[in-house]
């Protein structure tokens, strides 16, 4: 469903273009044991500077299907009958960034440069000044089955379609996760309004505002987490979070941490607070540190509000996912869950032990949704619970069919859950079906089949619960991309975005076409409209468009430069892996891991890129 093919629409008699600064951060090499030769040093990226490309290898290796996340049983049992065409799940592979046997939280294969363990040589080297711009109280039915998972990561860059920021409410009203950026409804080219908060600029042509080099490390380290407020763009680095001026890229603050960030939520409170899970120390090759530390961060001021742990006796539990709903921060894992007041750090509730169920994780935003697992692996039942964020009381519950092992929360409001029923997706995306559920009653509204050979998008329901890419729910619609297919041109690939009615489960007839050489990826809602990213062909820059919720007409909000160096940098950030944030006329792309790069002085990779449109 989401395995990216080689770059589309290559010109005739010319080898495919390689994306980005150095070997792709988001794609595994064809032969991991033999890294490609290092390219020459890129020219200055300053506006008006040289335009030649960066001498990257011409053929990017195709990404491999992601492996199951940590917590996946080592000897999986066959799926229950009646769920399509079962396929034997792949066993987890060893990775980096987490101790023990934790699996890659992003379901991505490791890059060829990874080493065993962390083995950091002293303090990591954070990026210096930005580079010049490129041209252009407990629940009665809850439990804690304390299973302190040993953890490991195989992380590869780039997860797409993730809005790690305050997104507009589905009804266009500001709420605890509503974007305050972008002003009021912008005018379109004909003098009307988009209906959303993002303005349509008079000139959508964009320049690169700033970029941050990949931090130095000897091993693969998760750098998941990026957020955008009115005041700051914040990005996770190695054992730190850095706040940048959203337009200039100058550092506003740096928050140092004792160890790497394990997981971050995409949600913010109305006053720009969020939550993370991090390790209490930097693991060495012969030691490990669990993901046991929970913290709240004030993003506008760059301060850590509190740090907490949860466990039995002197042993803190490790957690795999974190979210924010209203002013509650909730964490979950195979060991159960817990919830804290995000302002004070007070423990609000924690599932009680006593039965065979546990909270695997939570989805946040306007509401809080728990994915609760009951029973054994070969006879699992998942319960999707809408719960009160402050008390933990169950408001409603939907019980999925027995045998579905994992589920992801696409959206808590409207409540949409994705699952790979019977392992039938067949492409590693973990999505074959969507379930639209009434938040108040727990009644199933509709069941949407989305075969992997037809539709794109991916989720990580094994550990990350609400980590879905290129899938957006809002306006009583579910927006999913189709798989890429041949366009009209000889060398072109393209796709569409399809809308489903969440009440009926049927297609609405709304269909947005990417155009020859482009592929569309849903990003987030902007009031009644859908924001989407258009991955470019070989000779164009990428775009951000606003798709009208009624007419489905696309209005261009931003178009990146088409110069070779900029385009190659942009195409390292694939939408189904990288973190994409758009707001206030600016697009931010960032990697979800840092890794050891080539020893050549001519080799350069980037942690993030920021683009800004004109007036």
C-alpha positions as CSV (number, residue, x, y, z in Angstrom):
1,X,0.0,0.0,0.0
2,X,2.8,2.5,0.8
3,X,6.0,1.2,-0.6
4,X,7.5,4.1,-2.6
5,X,8.6,3.2,-6.1
6,X,11.6,4.9,-7.7
7,X,11.2,8.6,-8.4
8,X,8.4,9.0,-10.9
9,X,8.4,10.8,-14.2
10,X,12.1,10.6,-15.1
11,X,13.1,12.2,-18.4
12,X,13.9,9.9,-21.2
13,X,17.5,8.7,-21.7
14,X,18.5,9.9,-18.3
15,X,18.9,7.9,-15.1
16,X,16.5,8.5,-12.2
17,X,17.3,11.5,-10.0
18,X,18.5,10.8,-6.5
19,X,16.6,12.8,-3.8
20,X,18.3,14.9,-1.2
21,X,21.6,15.7,0.4
22,X,23.5,12.5,0.4
23,X,22.1,9.0,0.6
24,X,18.3,9.0,1.2
25,X,17.4,9.3,4.9
26,X,14.1,7.6,4.2
27,X,15.1,4.7,2.0
28,X,17.2,1.7,2.8
29,X,20.0,0.9,0.4
30,X,19.8,-2.1,-1.9
31,X,23.0,-3.5,-0.5
32,X,23.4,-2.3,3.2
33,X,26.8,-3.7,3.6
34,X,28.2,-1.6,0.7
35,X,27.5,2.1,1.2
36,X,27.5,4.2,-1.9
37,X,30.5,6.5,-2.5
38,X,30.3,9.9,-0.8
39,X,29.3,12.8,-3.1
40,X,31.2,16.1,-3.3
41,X,30.5,18.9,-1.0
42,X,27.2,20.7,-2.0
43,X,27.5,24.3,-3.1
44,X,26.1,27.1,-1.1
45,X,22.4,26.9,-0.7
46,X,22.0,30.7,-0.3
47,X,19.6,32.5,-2.5
48,X,21.4,33.5,-5.6
49,X,24.1,30.9,-5.0
50,X,25.2,28.2,-7.4
51,X,22.4,26.0,-8.6
52,X,24.1,22.7,-9.6
53,X,23.0,19.5,-7.8
54,X,24.8,17.8,-5.1
55,X,26.3,14.9,-7.0
56,X,24.2,12.3,-5.3
57,X,23.9,8.8,-6.6
58,X,21.4,8.7,-9.4
59,X,19.4,5.7,-8.4
60,X,17.7,5.8,-4.9
61,X,17.2,2.4,-3.4
62,X,13.6,1.6,-2.8
63,X,12.4,1.3,0.9
64,X,11.7,-2.1,2.2
65,X,8.4,-3.0,3.9
66,X,8.4,-2.1,7.6
67,X,8.9,-4.8,10.2
68,X,6.4,-5.3,13.1
69,X,7.1,-2.9,16.0
70,X,8.3,-3.8,19.4
71,X,5.9,-5.7,21.6
72,X,5.1,-8.0,18.7
73,X,5.2,-11.7,19.8
74,X,8.3,-13.5,18.8
75,X,6.4,-16.5,17.6
76,X,3.2,-15.1,16.1
77,X,0.2,-17.4,15.9
78,X,-1.8,-17.5,12.7
79,X,-4.6,-15.1,12.5
80,X,-8.2,-16.2,13.2
81,X,-10.2,-17.5,10.3
82,X,-12.6,-15.3,8.4
83,X,-10.4,-12.2,8.0
84,X,-9.4,-12.3,4.4
85,X,-6.2,-13.9,3.2
86,X,-3.8,-14.3,6.2
87,X,-0.1,-13.9,5.7
88,X,2.5,-15.0,8.2
89,X,3.7,-11.9,10.1
90,X,7.4,-11.2,9.9
91,X,9.4,-11.5,13.1
92,X,10.8,-8.3,14.6
93,X,14.4,-7.4,13.7
94,X,17.0,-5.9,16.0
95,X,17.4,-2.1,15.8
96,X,18.7,0.9,17.5
97,X,17.7,3.7,19.8
98,X,15.9,1.6,22.4
99,X,17.2,-1.1,24.8
100,X,16.5,-4.8,24.9
101,X,14.2,-6.0,22.2
102,X,12.1,-2.9,21.4
103,X,11.1,-2.8,17.8
104,X,11.4,0.2,15.5
105,X,8.6,2.5,16.4
106,X,8.2,3.8,12.9
107,X,8.2,0.4,11.1
108,X,11.1,1.4,8.9
109,X,14.2,-0.6,7.9
110,X,17.5,0.6,9.3
111,X,19.9,2.6,7.1
112,X,23.2,1.0,6.0
113,X,25.2,3.2,8.4
114,X,23.7,1.9,11.6
115,X,26.1,0.4,14.2
116,X,25.4,-1.9,17.1
117,X,24.1,0.0,20.1
118,X,24.4,3.7,20.6
119,X,28.0,4.1,21.7
120,X,27.9,7.9,21.5
121,X,31.4,9.4,21.6
122,X,30.7,12.1,24.2
123,X,28.0,14.7,23.9
124,X,26.2,14.9,20.5
125,X,27.0,17.8,18.3
126,X,23.8,19.8,17.7
127,X,23.4,22.0,14.7
128,X,24.9,25.4,14.9
129,X,23.5,28.5,13.4
130,X,21.0,27.7,10.6
131,X,22.4,27.3,7.1
132,X,21.6,30.0,4.5
133,X,18.3,29.5,2.8
134,X,18.2,27.5,-0.4
135,X,17.3,29.3,-3.6
136,X,14.1,29.5,-4.0
137,X,-8.5,8.4,39.3
138,X,-8.6,4.8,38.1
139,X,-10.9,3.1,35.8
140,X,-12.9,0.2,37.3
141,X,-12.5,-2.0,34.2
142,X,-8.9,-1.1,33.6
143,X,-5.8,-3.1,34.4
144,X,-2.1,-2.9,34.5
145,X,-0.4,-6.1,33.3
146,X,3.1,-4.8,34.1
147,X,5.3,-6.2,31.5
148,X,8.4,-4.2,31.3
149,X,9.3,-4.6,27.7
150,X,12.9,-4.7,26.6
151,X,13.1,-2.3,23.7
152,X,15.0,-1.9,20.4
153,X,14.6,0.4,17.4
154,X,15.2,0.1,13.7
155,X,14.5,3.6,12.6
156,X,14.6,5.1,9.2
157,X,13.6,8.6,8.3
158,X,10.8,10.0,7.2
159,X,7.2,9.6,8.2
160,X,4.7,11.5,6.3
161,X,1.5,13.2,6.6
162,X,2.0,13.8,10.3
163,X,0.7,17.0,11.9
164,X,2.8,17.4,15.0
165,X,1.1,20.6,15.8
166,X,-2.2,22.2,16.6
167,X,-4.6,21.3,13.8
168,X,-7.8,23.0,13.1
169,X,-10.9,21.4,14.6
170,X,-13.0,19.4,12.1
171,X,-15.9,21.9,12.5
172,X,-13.6,24.9,11.9
173,X,-13.8,26.0,15.6
174,X,-10.7,26.5,17.7
175,X,-10.2,23.9,20.4
176,X,-7.4,22.5,22.5
177,X,-5.7,21.2,19.4
178,X,-6.8,23.9,17.0
179,X,-4.2,25.9,15.0
180,X,-4.0,29.5,15.8
181,X,-1.7,30.1,12.9
182,X,-2.6,31.3,9.5
183,X,-5.2,33.9,10.4
184,X,-8.8,33.7,9.3
185,X,-10.1,32.3,6.1
186,X,-7.8,33.2,3.3
187,X,-8.8,34.5,-0.1
188,X,-8.4,32.4,-3.2
189,X,-7.3,33.6,-6.6
190,X,-10.9,34.6,-7.5
191,X,-11.3,36.7,-4.4
192,X,-13.3,34.2,-2.4
193,X,-12.2,32.5,0.8
194,X,-10.8,29.0,1.4
195,X,-13.1,28.5,4.4
196,X,-10.0,27.5,6.4
197,X,-7.5,29.4,8.5
198,X,-4.6,29.1,6.1
199,X,-4.3,32.2,3.8
200,X,-3.8,31.8,0.1
201,X,-0.7,34.0,-0.6
202,X,-0.6,36.4,-3.6
203,X,2.5,34.5,-4.7
204,X,2.8,30.8,-3.7
205,X,6.4,30.5,-5.0
206,X,8.5,29.5,-2.0
207,X,12.1,29.9,-0.9
208,X,14.0,27.7,1.5
209,X,13.9,29.6,4.8
210,X,16.5,27.5,6.6
211,X,17.9,24.0,7.1
212,X,19.6,22.2,10.0
213,X,22.3,19.7,9.3
214,X,22.0,16.1,10.6
215,X,23.4,16.0,14.1
216,X,26.6,13.9,14.5
217,X,26.2,10.4,16.1
218,X,27.9,7.0,15.7
219,X,24.6,5.2,15.7
220,X,20.9,5.5,14.8
221,X,18.9,7.6,17.2
222,X,15.2,8.5,17.1
223,X,14.5,12.2,16.5
224,X,10.7,11.9,16.4
225,X,8.8,15.0,17.3
226,X,8.2,18.4,15.7
227,X,5.7,21.0,16.6
228,X,4.5,24.4,15.2
229,X,3.0,27.2,17.3
230,X,2.5,30.9,16.5
231,X,5.9,31.6,18.2
232,X,8.1,28.6,17.5
233,X,8.9,25.6,15.3
234,X,10.4,23.0,17.6
235,X,12.2,19.8,16.6
236,X,13.7,16.9,18.5
237,X,17.4,16.3,18.1
238,X,19.8,13.9,19.9
239,X,18.9,14.1,23.6
240,X,17.5,17.6,23.1
241,X,14.6,19.7,21.7
242,X,15.4,22.9,19.9
243,X,13.0,25.8,19.3
244,X,13.6,27.9,16.1
245,X,12.1,31.1,14.9
246,X,9.5,29.8,12.4
247,X,10.6,32.2,9.6
248,X,14.3,32.9,10.3
249,X,15.4,29.6,11.7
250,X,17.4,31.3,14.5
251,X,17.5,29.3,17.7
252,X,15.1,30.6,20.4
253,X,15.9,27.9,23.0
254,X,17.5,24.5,23.5
255,X,16.1,22.0,26.0
256,X,18.7,19.4,26.9
257,X,17.6,15.9,28.0
258,X,19.6,13.2,29.7
259,X,18.8,10.7,26.9
260,X,17.0,10.4,23.6
261,X,13.3,11.0,23.0
262,X,11.5,7.7,22.5
263,X,8.1,8.9,21.5
264,X,6.3,12.2,21.0
265,X,2.7,13.2,20.5
266,X,1.4,15.3,17.6
267,X,-1.1,17.1,19.9
268,X,-0.8,20.4,21.8
269,X,-2.9,22.1,24.4
270,X,-4.4,25.5,23.7
271,X,-1.5,27.1,25.5
272,X,1.2,25.2,23.5
273,X,2.1,22.4,25.9
274,X,2.9,18.9,24.8
275,X,4.3,15.6,26.2
276,X,7.2,13.2,25.4
277,X,8.7,10.0,26.6
278,X,12.5,9.9,26.9
279,X,15.3,7.7,28.2
280,X,17.0,8.7,31.5
281,X,20.5,8.3,30.1
282,X,22.4,7.8,26.9
283,X,22.7,4.1,26.4
284,X,26.1,2.6,25.7
285,X,27.0,-0.5,23.7
286,X,27.0,-2.6,26.8
287,X,24.1,-1.0,28.7
288,X,20.5,0.0,28.1
289,X,18.1,2.6,29.4
290,X,14.3,2.1,29.2
291,X,11.8,4.6,27.9
292,X,10.5,5.3,31.4
293,X,10.6,9.1,31.7
294,X,7.4,11.1,31.0
295,X,7.7,14.9,30.6
296,X,5.6,17.9,29.8
297,X,7.1,20.6,27.6
298,X,6.1,24.3,27.3
299,X,7.0,24.8,23.6
300,X,6.7,28.6,23.6
301,X,9.2,29.0,26.4
302,X,11.4,25.9,25.9
303,X,10.9,24.6,29.5
304,X,10.3,21.2,30.9
305,X,7.3,21.5,33.3
306,X,7.8,18.1,35.1
307,X,9.2,14.6,34.7
308,X,7.4,11.5,36.1
309,X,7.7,7.8,36.1
310,X,5.2,5.0,36.8
311,X,5.9,1.5,38.0
312,X,5.6,-1.1,40.7
313,X,8.0,-0.7,43.6
314,X,11.4,0.6,42.5
315,X,11.0,-0.6,38.9
316,X,9.7,2.1,36.6
317,X,7.7,0.9,33.6
318,X,8.7,1.6,30.1
319,X,6.2,3.2,27.8
320,X,5.8,3.1,24.0
321,X,3.3,5.9,23.2
322,X,2.2,9.2,24.5
323,X,-0.6,11.6,23.6
324,X,-2.3,14.8,24.8
325,X,-6.1,15.2,25.1
326,X,-7.3,18.6,26.4
327,X,-5.0,19.1,29.4
328,X,-4.3,15.4,30.1
329,X,-1.1,13.6,29.0
330,X,-1.6,9.8,28.7
331,X,1.0,7.1,28.2
332,X,0.5,3.4,27.3
333,X,2.4,0.2,26.5
334,X,2.1,-3.6,27.0
335,X,2.5,-2.8,30.7
336,X,-0.6,-0.6,30.8
337,X,-1.2,3.1,31.0
338,X,-1.4,6.2,33.1
339,X,-2.6,9.8,32.8
340,X,-1.3,13.1,34.2
341,X,-2.4,16.7,34.5
342,X,-0.2,18.3,31.9
343,X,0.2,21.5,33.9
344,X,1.0,20.1,37.4
345,X,2.2,16.6,36.7
346,X,-0.4,15.2,39.1
347,X,-1.3,11.5,38.4
348,X,-5.0,11.6,37.4
349,X,-5.7,7.9,37.0
350,X,-4.1,4.6,36.3
351,X,-5.6,1.4,35.1
352,X,-6.1,-1.1,37.9
353,X,-4.7,-4.6,37.9
354,X,-7.0,-7.5,38.3
355,X,-8.1,-9.0,35.0
356,X,-6.6,-10.0,31.6
357,X,-6.9,-6.6,30.0
358,X,-4.5,-3.6,29.6
359,X,-4.4,-0.3,27.8
360,X,-2.0,-0.6,24.9
361,X,-2.2,3.1,24.1
362,X,-4.2,6.2,23.5
363,X,-5.3,8.6,20.8
364,X,-5.7,12.2,21.7
365,X,-6.8,15.7,20.6
366,X,-10.3,16.9,21.5
367,X,-11.1,13.6,23.1
368,X,-9.2,10.7,24.6
369,X,-9.5,7.2,23.1
370,X,-8.0,4.0,24.6
371,X,-7.1,0.9,22.6
372,X,-7.6,-1.8,25.3
373,X,-6.4,-5.3,24.7
374,X,-8.1,-8.3,26.4
375,X,-7.3,-12.0,26.2
376,X,-4.3,-13.9,24.9
377,X,-2.6,-13.3,21.6
378,X,-4.3,-16.1,19.8
379,X,-7.7,-15.0,21.1
380,X,-7.4,-11.3,21.4
381,X,-10.3,-8.8,21.6
382,X,-9.7,-5.1,21.2
383,X,-11.9,-2.6,22.9
384,X,-12.0,1.0,21.6
385,X,-13.0,3.2,24.5
386,X,-13.9,6.8,24.6
387,X,-12.8,7.9,28.0
388,X,-13.0,11.1,30.2
389,X,-9.4,12.5,30.1
390,X,-9.6,13.8,33.7
391,X,-11.2,10.9,35.5
392,X,-10.5,7.9,33.2
393,X,-14.2,7.0,33.2
394,X,-15.3,5.0,30.2
395,X,-17.9,7.0,28.2
396,X,-18.5,4.5,25.4
397,X,-16.9,1.3,24.1
398,X,-16.8,-0.6,20.8
399,X,-15.6,-4.2,20.8
400,X,-13.8,-5.2,17.6
401,X,-14.1,-8.7,16.2
402,X,-12.0,-11.4,17.9
403,X,-8.7,-12.1,16.3
404,X,-7.8,-8.5,15.3
405,X,-4.5,-8.1,17.1
406,X,-3.6,-4.4,16.5
407,X,-5.6,-1.2,15.9
408,X,-4.6,2.4,15.3
409,X,-6.5,5.6,16.2
410,X,-6.6,7.6,13.0
411,X,-8.7,10.3,14.8
412,X,-10.3,10.6,18.2
413,X,-12.9,13.1,17.0
414,X,-14.4,11.9,14.7
415,X,-13.5,8.5,16.1
416,X,-11.9,6.4,13.3
417,X,-9.8,3.3,13.9
418,X,-7.6,1.5,11.4
419,X,-6.7,-2.2,11.5
420,X,-5.0,-4.9,9.3
421,X,-7.8,-7.5,9.5
422,X,-6.3,-11.0,9.1
423,X,-3.0,-9.5,8.0
424,X,-4.6,-9.0,4.6
425,X,-3.0,-5.6,3.8
426,X,0.0,-7.6,2.5
427,X,2.3,-4.5,2.2
428,X,3.4,-3.7,5.7
429,X,1.1,-0.7,6.0
430,X,-1.0,-2.3,8.8
431,X,-4.2,-1.0,7.2
432,X,-6.8,-3.0,5.4
433,X,-10.0,-1.7,7.0
434,X,-11.3,1.4,8.7
435,X,-14.0,1.6,11.4
436,X,-16.0,4.7,12.0
437,X,-17.4,4.7,15.6
438,X,-19.9,6.9,17.4
439,X,-18.1,8.5,20.3
440,X,-21.2,8.9,22.5
441,X,-22.7,5.4,22.1
442,X,-19.8,3.2,20.9
443,X,-21.9,2.1,18.0
444,X,-20.2,1.2,14.7
445,X,-21.3,3.6,12.1
446,X,-19.5,2.2,9.1
447,X,-16.8,-0.3,8.1
448,X,-14.6,0.8,5.2
449,X,-12.6,-1.7,3.3
450,X,-9.3,-0.3,1.9
451,X,-7.3,-3.0,0.1
452,X,-3.6,-2.5,0.2
453,X,-3.2,-2.8,-3.6
454,X,-5.7,0.0,-4.1
455,X,-5.2,2.5,-1.3
456,X,-2.1,4.2,0.3
457,X,-1.4,5.3,3.9
458,X,0.1,3.5,6.8
459,X,-0.2,3.1,10.6
460,X,1.8,1.6,13.4
461,X,-0.8,0.1,15.6
462,X,1.6,-2.3,17.2
463,X,3.2,0.3,19.4
464,X,2.4,3.9,18.3
465,X,-1.4,3.6,18.4
466,X,-2.1,7.0,16.7
467,X,0.9,7.1,14.4
468,X,-0.9,7.1,11.0
469,X,0.5,8.7,7.9
470,X,-1.3,10.1,4.9
471,X,-4.7,9.4,6.4
472,X,-7.0,12.2,7.6
473,X,-10.5,12.2,9.1
474,X,-12.7,15.3,9.4
475,X,-15.8,17.0,8.0
476,X,-17.5,13.6,8.4
477,X,-15.1,12.3,5.8
478,X,-12.2,9.9,5.7
479,X,-9.5,11.0,3.2
480,X,-7.1,8.4,1.9
481,X,-4.7,8.4,-1.1
482,X,-4.8,5.8,-3.8
483,X,-1.7,3.8,-4.7
484,X,0.5,5.3,-7.4
485,X,-0.3,4.3,-10.9
486,X,0.8,5.3,-14.4
487,X,-0.1,8.8,-15.5
488,X,-0.7,10.1,-19.1
489,X,3.0,10.8,-19.7
490,X,5.5,8.0,-20.7
491,X,7.5,8.3,-17.5
492,X,4.8,9.7,-15.2
493,X,3.3,8.3,-12.0
494,X,0.3,9.9,-10.2
495,X,-2.5,9.2,-7.8
496,X,-5.7,10.6,-6.2
497,X,-7.2,11.4,-2.9
498,X,-10.6,9.7,-2.3
499,X,-13.2,10.7,0.3
500,X,-15.4,8.3,2.2
501,X,-18.5,9.2,4.1
502,X,-17.9,8.2,7.8
503,X,-21.6,7.5,8.4
504,X,-22.3,5.3,5.4
505,X,-18.8,4.1,4.6
506,X,-19.4,4.8,0.9
507,X,-17.3,6.9,-1.4
508,X,-18.7,10.4,-1.6
509,X,-17.7,10.8,-5.3
510,X,-15.2,13.5,-4.3
511,X,-11.9,12.8,-6.0
512,X,-8.8,15.0,-6.1
513,X,-6.3,14.3,-8.8
514,X,-2.6,14.9,-8.3
515,X,-1.7,15.5,-11.9
516,X,0.9,13.9,-14.1
517,X,4.2,13.3,-12.2
518,X,2.7,14.4,-8.8
519,X,1.4,12.2,-6.0
520,X,-1.0,13.6,-3.4
521,X,-0.7,12.9,0.4
522,X,-3.3,14.2,2.9
523,X,-1.7,16.2,5.7
524,X,-4.5,17.6,8.0
525,X,-7.8,19.4,8.2
526,X,-8.0,23.2,8.0
527,X,-11.6,23.8,9.1
528,X,-13.8,22.2,6.4
529,X,-10.9,21.8,4.0
530,X,-8.2,19.3,3.5
531,X,-4.5,20.3,3.3
532,X,-2.4,18.0,1.1
533,X,1.2,17.8,-0.1
534,X,2.0,17.1,-3.7
535,X,5.3,15.1,-4.1
536,X,6.9,16.5,-7.3
537,X,8.1,15.0,-10.6
538,X,11.7,15.1,-11.6
539,X,11.7,18.7,-12.8
540,X,9.3,20.4,-10.4
541,X,9.1,21.5,-6.7
542,X,6.6,20.1,-4.3
543,X,3.4,21.9,-3.5
544,X,0.9,22.3,-0.6
545,X,-2.7,22.7,-1.7
546,X,-6.0,23.3,0.1
547,X,-8.8,21.0,-1.2
548,X,-12.2,22.5,-0.7
549,X,-14.4,20.3,1.5
550,X,-17.4,20.7,-0.8
551,X,-16.2,21.2,-4.4
552,X,-12.9,19.4,-3.9
553,X,-11.2,22.1,-5.9
554,X,-7.5,22.4,-5.1
555,X,-6.0,25.9,-4.4
556,X,-2.2,26.2,-4.3
557,X,-0.8,27.5,-1.1
558,X,2.9,26.9,-1.7
559,X,5.2,25.7,-4.4
560,X,8.9,24.8,-3.7
561,X,11.7,25.8,-6.0
562,X,12.4,23.5,-8.9
563,X,16.2,23.9,-8.9
564,X,18.1,20.7,-8.8
565,X,19.7,21.0,-5.4
566,X,16.5,22.1,-3.7
567,X,14.4,19.4,-5.4
568,X,16.9,16.7,-4.5
569,X,16.8,17.8,-0.8
570,X,13.0,17.9,-0.8
571,X,12.6,14.4,-2.3
572,X,14.6,12.8,0.6
573,X,11.6,13.5,2.7
574,X,8.9,11.0,1.6
575,X,5.4,11.8,2.9
576,X,4.8,8.3,4.3
577,X,7.8,8.6,6.6
578,X,8.9,12.2,7.3
579,X,7.2,14.7,9.6
580,X,5.4,17.3,7.6
581,X,4.0,20.5,9.2
582,X,2.3,23.3,7.3
583,X,1.1,26.6,8.8
584,X,1.3,30.4,8.3
585,X,2.4,29.9,4.7
586,X,5.4,27.7,5.7
587,X,6.2,24.0,5.1
588,X,8.5,22.1,7.5
589,X,9.9,18.7,6.7
590,X,12.0,16.8,9.2
591,X,13.7,13.4,9.7
592,X,12.5,11.0,12.5
593,X,16.0,9.7,13.1
594,X,19.6,10.6,13.0
595,X,22.3,8.2,12.1
596,X,26.0,8.0,11.4
597,X,26.8,9.4,8.0
598,X,29.7,9.0,5.7
599,X,33.2,9.9,7.0
600,X,33.8,11.9,3.9
601,X,33.9,15.7,4.5
602,X,32.0,16.2,1.2
603,X,28.9,14.3,2.6
604,X,26.0,16.2,4.1
605,X,22.5,15.3,5.3
606,X,19.8,17.4,6.9
607,X,17.6,17.0,10.0
608,X,15.0,19.5,8.7
609,X,14.1,21.8,5.9
610,X,11.8,24.9,6.1
611,X,10.1,26.5,3.1
612,X,8.2,29.7,3.0
613,X,5.8,31.1,0.3
614,X,5.7,34.7,-0.9
615,X,3.3,37.5,0.0
